[in-house]
Amino acid sequence: MEALVAGGAGLIGSAMCARLLERGDRVICVDNLVTGSAANVEHLIGDRGLTLLEADICQPLALPPGVHLDAVINLACPASPVDFEHLSLEIMETGSRGVANLLDLARDHGARFLQASTSEVYGDPVCHPQPETYWGNVNPVGPRSVYDEAKRFGEALTMAHHRRFGTAVRIARIFNTYGPRMRADDGRVVSNFVTQALRGAPLTIYGDGSQTRSFCFVDDEVEGLLALLESDHPGPVNIGTDEEMTVRTLAAMVIGLAGSRSEIVEVDLPVDDPVRRRPDLTLARRILGWQPTTSLEDGLASTIGWFRDRLPS
């Protein structure tokens, strides 16, 4: 298979590129490197079958000659809380013009298109756990809205393209993903806790830490996305883990696994921070035959080890 992975130098994108190459596929990794890093894929370039194209999907892409794509996998979009303020307009453009450009590219090549959407389309859910039939509870003008609404629009655009042109589309709703190659400063809870624990700094939790999340290891996430891509189901399909835990419990687990003496401190809760978040994976299990297999302890240990090797001593 010849695949284009947009956002291929990010957390999930770099793992997706590596997995495709491992299978023997050819990969064009497209990334503007605003939040991704070339270091995440540089070991894959050249004889491993990966081509890195530094480009913005909001502009027309100039692909290498002779390319005929079988799949377009869209993982491109700043997705961390710190990005929602500083890259707000870029996020909106990526979720609209960027998605449209990639959909047109997939149509022109007769390729399958995978749109990586998010659990954020459910907002602060009043339905728990969240099935794909739930329409969400999103504040359309709040500080998180740029990401929530960009992803909701991306889903609508994907399905409109499918209905108008018959484009073979797949929509995945990704829940909290973590693992090696996370940005240390991205503001996500796992990277925050791991870096704080390794530095001996206090672990900062928002509010009292009773809010819940469900954390999926990146390798499991990639396998779920590929299972959806290769299925006949357009989606949306939740791809994540349904093991739910409080943020305070996660903090204590990271401290223990890191061998840290850090304390836990509370800070103000952000606006519109979801109280509970857990996917209903019934559809993924039934349609895709997929479910995550990596325990949180093993995934966190791998992530902590990766950061430990790279943080300044």
Secondary structure by P-SEA (a helix, b strand, c coil): cbbbbcccccaaaaaaaaaaaaabbbbbbbbcccccccccccccccccbbbbbbccccccccccccccccbbbcccccccccccccaaaaaaaaacaaaaaaaaaaaaacbbbbbbcccccccccccccccccccccccccccaaaaaaaaaaaaaaaaaaaaacccbbbbbbcccccccccccccccaaaaaaaaaaacccccccccccbbbbbbcaaaaaaaaaaaaaccccccccccccccccaaaaaaaaaaaacccbbbbbcccccccccbbbbccccccccccccccccaaaaaaaaaaaaaacccc
